[in-house]
Amino acid sequence: MRHFLDLKDFSADSLQTMLDDALRMKSAQKSGTVHEMPLAGKTVAMIFEKPSTRTRVSFEVGIAQLGGTPLVLSTNDLQLGRGETVEDTARVLSRYVDAIMIRCFKHETLFTLAEYASVPVINALTERSHPCQLMADLMTMIEYHGPLAGQTVAWLGDGNNVAVSWIEAAVLFGFQLRIAGPQKYAPPADLLAWAWANGGDIILTDEVGLAIDQVQNVVTDVWISMGNDEGSRRTDFAPFQVNADLMKAAAGDVIFMHCLPAWRGMEVTAEVIDGPQSVVFDEAENRLHVQKAILAWCVGSN
């Protein structure tokens, strides 16, 4: 069963094949080449416990472009909202569709769905990780800087689900990841232990200057994610805002990435996100292409 749950489930070679396919699909689309149709005659269920713009649109359009039929479901559309188990939902949907994409709160929901489904399951975000976003980010890094090995990335802010997938990617692809943020918001200790045990070049620091020094890729995310209480987050993360002065210390060819949506004036200033170093809309577009490659691998047996 070809599930796509977390990056660390894969070898670098397997993920690189998907990235290469995504780059090829993007090039073909830009040149007007007719799309391959690995999902022809297939239906993909898209379950949303959490709302989305980029995930919903990129997956729905991508499925259609590959010849498939997207079926969008919120928890209000399913008996999950009335207490039916994830196990039973997985078994039932597997009788109707050819794959299931889910964007949910709990990582356990994803694992349970994958355990009981007899069709591929794709992680479109959980509270623990966001591998589809990272695949788009990696694709963007390749477009701007070439091979991933040896690149440098600074992550500024919360050690959240996107940061988790950044850590997994850094270990697999051999680039240096510098994570700068308040210690109490550090990524999960078990994941860091796994990363260092597997040779990951992961640096934790509360010094922004150390993280940003001559780095090639600067990444951040919102300080207050969906489901988080604001608490003291604005104050805690204020020293880690990405601004023009900070970007001056990065490498000359630095790019700025953000998974969006962004709060201008909080985690990043408008001058940076709307400036020439920002590639956030290339990054957002790449969600479409990389997810098509993931879908083709899961369902089309590429």
Salt bridges, closest charged atoms under 4 A:
ASP6 OD2 - HIS107 NE2 2.89
ASP21 OD1 - ARG24 NH2 3.37
GLU36 OE2 - ARG24 NH1 2.55
GLU60 OE1 - ARG56 NE 2.69
ASP88 OD1 - ARG91 NH1 2.96
GLU143 OE2 - LYS26 NZ 2.89
ASP158 OD2 - ARG233 NH1 2.98
ASP190 OD2 - ARG128 NH2 3.46
GLU230 OE2 - ARG234 NE 2.49
ASP236 OD2 - LYS184 NZ 3.18
ASP245 OD1 - LYS248 NZ 3.51
ASP253 OD2 - HIS145 ND1 3.52
GLU267 OE2 - HIS258 NE2 2.73
ASP274 OD1 - ARG264 NH2 2.82
GLU285 OE2 - LYS30 NZ 2.77
GLU285 OE2 - HIS289 NE2 3.22
